[in-house]
Amino acid sequence: MPKRYFRNRAILAKAETVYGTDAVPTGAANAMLWTNVVFNPSVGDEVGRDLVVPYMGHQGVILTGSHATISGECEIAGSGAAGTAPAWGPTHRACGMMEVIAAGVDAQYTPISQSQEAVSLYFNVDGVNHVLLGARGTYTFGFTPKQIPRWAYSFTGLLGTISDIVLPAVTLTGFKKPVPVNKANTTFSLHGLAGVCEGVTFDLGNQIEPRFLIGAESIEHVDRVMTGSAVMEAVLLAQKNWFAIADAHTTGALALQHGTTAGNIVKIDAPAVQIGRLAYGESQKIVNNTLPLMFTTVAGNDEFKITVK
């Protein structure tokens, strides 16, 4: 019997036209390029029977609400050409993001609160193919100096078929090589201060709920509360008084750009970021501040925007 090798895996994702109906992704058009993948092929509840019988022993359980989860990280990079959707676009859309393409200019992603899309996800483990239908998710991401930035996805999907299918040949040319986070490639400002930043993280904060009822089963995106954190080199109060800003509940803009070459630029903009209770720390004996971030809205569904150009 042939061995199956852990290294030989493939992930495909394609937006569904009809929720929960297999969109049939292919390796040629819909392959994903992830790392640090964790797959749980069967998640749900176990209901005990607790039968009264005149002897001891396990009575078994009934598996209910079965679904699957998959998480993984995708490098943050552009599409290769301005006005072209990046290869990670479908998975962002399945995390409650609306994609708008301006031909020859950019691709923008903004959060939505209704009519969220879903994807069909295939995960092939060296010849055994698992299908997740109606998959929706959330993601975190961050920019740490000297590291490759990544979207860290977490998806939940309904169980589709599990079958023996040969590993697909995949086309991954849509995924562009990332650049590391550093002074040359990355700029960051918060509340107007373009200070020295030791790292910034973001958590989209989608609440994803498997919903199993009589007559309907689905994976629902029911809420979103976006937060984050920035670690910035501490400055004098005269330059930026973070304590006063936090106490006054003042909101301000966050702007981050990663990449400098057209076709490989990703921007993050947030208009109304509130600062939480900050803390002191140190790095290499230099004082820093950890600033909790709360991404609030101005008019709704505008707490942040991703621009790829």
Secondary structure, DSSP 8 states (H G I E B T S, - for coil): -----TT-EEEEEEE-SSTTS-----HHHHEE--EEEEEEEEEEEEEE-----SS-S---EEEEEEEEEEEEEEE----SSTTS--TTHHHHHTTTEEEEEETTTEEEEEE-SSS---EEEEEEETTEEEEEEEEEEEEEEEE-TTS--EEEEEEEEEEEEEEE--------TTS------STTTEEEEETTB---EEEEEEE--EEEEEEEETTEEEEEEEEE--EEEEEEE---TTT--HHHHHHTT-EEEEEEEE--STTS-EEEEEEEEEE---EEEEETTEEEEEEEEEE--SSSS-S-EEEE-
